[in-house]
Amino acid sequence: MRLIMFNTLMGACAGVALLLVPRFWAVVRGERPPLLLLGNLPVSPSGWAATFGILGVVLTSLGFVTTIWHPSAPAKDYIDTIFGEPTLLLGVILLAAAWYLGRRRDDEELDVTALRAVLAPVGWVVFWLGIILVWCTLAIVRFNVVGGAPREEPITGLLNALPIVENLFFALLLYGPAAVGCLLFPAAVRGNSRAAWLTLYWCWTIAGFGFAMFSAMNFYTHTGMLINFGSDGPDYRW
């Protein structure tokens, strides 16, 4: 089987974005939630613009290619939709954030009230991204979308006979929490509900860490899988 796969980089960048967006909002608001991991430095609009721009370029370009080209179709002709299209939308949102922040000077203090006004219409887009992710989550569970990794794939291939494990991992720890955070985004940026903000923070922290770690691991497992596909016999390299 010949596959071209870059969902590794897409997943890692999406995970980092989910980790960073609520942390950006926390430092702008002057809050110090657990696992902030950003130190005590002042907010640098240009630094955040560059960061969101890097992630946005990668996610937009790879999400666009995945959406129109379907590179993973030889393995599963339906999985590129769930991977590519939400990634494309996330990438465009990040590019818009990078453009907005890049117009600010580093010595300019970001006004929380002004940011709330800017994010109010953006909240509609993020909310509907959450609706998309909800249906992606249901599709993963109902139709075994992710399935079990091939036996030839190191680590995850050990669960080849138990596809429900990887499906539930994607649904309950990746797509599900990401969806909940998106649905709560409008309430969180309005500031009317601290419970919504904290739930978003932890949902995106869990989903972001999961996406980033799992996708980083896939650089090893996918490489091993492709090598094993090209070998003869059952003596796969792990």
N, C-alpha and C positions, 0 to 999 in steps of 0.2 A: 504494500500500500504506500503510495506517495502522497504525503500531506504537507501542506504549507500552513504552519500554525504560528500566529503571533498573539493568540489570546493570553499567552504568558505575560507579555509586556502590557497588554491592555488591562489585564486583571491587576497587575502590580500597580499601575498608575491610577486605576480607579480606586484601589484600596487606599493608596496614599492620599488621594483627593478626599475620600470620605473621612480619613483621619484628620486632615488639615483644616477643612472648611469649618467644623465646629470649634476647633482650637483658635482659628483666626477670630471668630465671633467672640470667643471667650476673652482673648487678650484685648480686643477693641472695647469690650464692656468692662474691662478691669477685673475679671473674675479669675479665680485660680482653682478650677475643678481638679479632681484627682487625675493623674496621668497626663497632665498638660504637656510636660516635657519640652517646654520652649524657653526655659530660663526666665530671667527678669528683664530682658532687653526691651526697649521701647518698640512700638509698632513701626515697621518700615514699609510704607506703601509700595515703594519700588521693589523691595525684596519679595513681598507677597505677590505683586504683579508678575514678577519674573517666575516665581514658583508656579502660580496658577497658569501662566502662559506656557511653560514647559509641559505641564501635564495636559493642558488643553490642546496643544498642537498634536501631541502623541495620540490622545484619545479621539480627537476629531478626525485626524487622517486615517488611523487604523480602523476606527469605527465606520468611517465612510467606505473604505475599501471592503470591509467585512460585509457591510449592508448591501453593496451592489455586486460584489464578486463571489461571495460565499466560498471562501477558501477551504473550509472544513467539510464541505459537502461530500467528498469521498468517504469520510467517516460517518457523518450524520448530516443529512441534507437539510435538517430543520434547526440545527443548534446555532447557526450563525445569526439568525434573527434575534434570539434571546441574548447572545453575546454582543452583537454589533450595534443594533439600533439604540438601546439604552446608553451604550458607551458613546455613540455619536452625539446624542443629546447632552450628556454630561460634559463632553468636551467643548461643545459650543457655549454652554453656560460658563465654564471656566475661562474660556477666551473672553467672554463679555466681562467677567470679573477682572481679568488681567487688564483689559482696556480701561475700565473704570479706575482701577487703582493706579495704573501707570500714568494717569493724568495728574496725580497728586504728588506734591513734593514730600521728601522724607521728613522735613521739619513741620509739615502740616498735620495737625491733629485731626484724626478721623472722628467726625461727629456721629454719635450713635443714633440720634434722632434723624439726621439726614440719611444715614445708611438704612434705617428702617423704612423710610419713604422710598428709597431706591429699590429695596428688596421686596416691597409690597407687590408690585406686578410680577417680579421674578418668582415670587412664591407660588403663583398660579402654574408656572411652567414646572417648578420642582414638585408641586403637588401632583400634577398629572404624570410626571415621571414616576412618582410613587404608585399611581394607579397602574401604570404599565408594569412596574416591578411586582405588584401584587399578582397580576395575571401571569407573569413569568413564573412566579413562585408556584402558583397553582398548576401551571402546565408542567413544571419540573416534577411535582409530586404525582400528578394524575397520569402523565404519559411517559414517565421514566426517561425524561429528556437527556439528562446527563449520563445515566446508566453506569455500568461498571467499567473501569478502565481495562484495556486489553491485558491479557496475561503477560504480554511482552513488556509492559510498562513497569519499571521498578517502583517499589513502595506501594502505590495505589493499585497496581495490578494484583496484589495479594488479596484484594477484596473483589476480584473479578466475579466470583460466584454470588456476591452479595451487593447487587447494584443499588439496593435500597439505602445502603449506608452513605454512598456518595451523593445520592439524590437528596436525602434528608439533610446532609451537611450543607449542600448548596441552598436548599430551601429554608432551613431553620437558622443557619448561622451567617449566610451571605445575602441572598436576595430578600429574605423575609425582613431582617432588621434594617436593611437599606431602604426597603419600601416603607416601613413604619416611620423612619426618620424623615423621608420625603413628605409623607402625609402630614407630619407634625410641623414641617418647616414654616408654613404661614403663621401658625400660632406662636411658634418659637421666636420668630423675628419681630412679631408685633409686641412681644414682651408682656402679654396679658397672662401668660401661664408659665410659671417657672417649672412646673412639672413637665410641660411639653418640651421645654428647652433641655432639661436634664435627660429626659427620655431620648430625645434626638441625639444628644451628645453621646450617650452610652450605646445606642443602637448603631450609630455610624462608627463609633470606636470599635465595637465588636465586628461589624461587617467589614470595616476597612482593614483591621488587622487580619481578619480571615482571608479576604481577597489578596492582600499583599503577601502574606506568608505562603498561602497555597500556590499562588502564581509564581512566586520566587522559587519554590520547591519544584515547580513544573519545568523550570529550565534544566534541572537535572533529570527528572523523570521522562520528559518528552524526548530529550536527547538520547537517553538510554533506550526508550521505546523504538525510536527510529533506527538505532543501531541494531537492536534485537530483531526488528522486522527484516533487516538485510542479512541476518545470519541464518545458518542452516542448523536444524536440530533443536532440541529442547534446552540446550545449555545456554540459557540467557544470562547476560551480564547484569549484575545488580549494583 
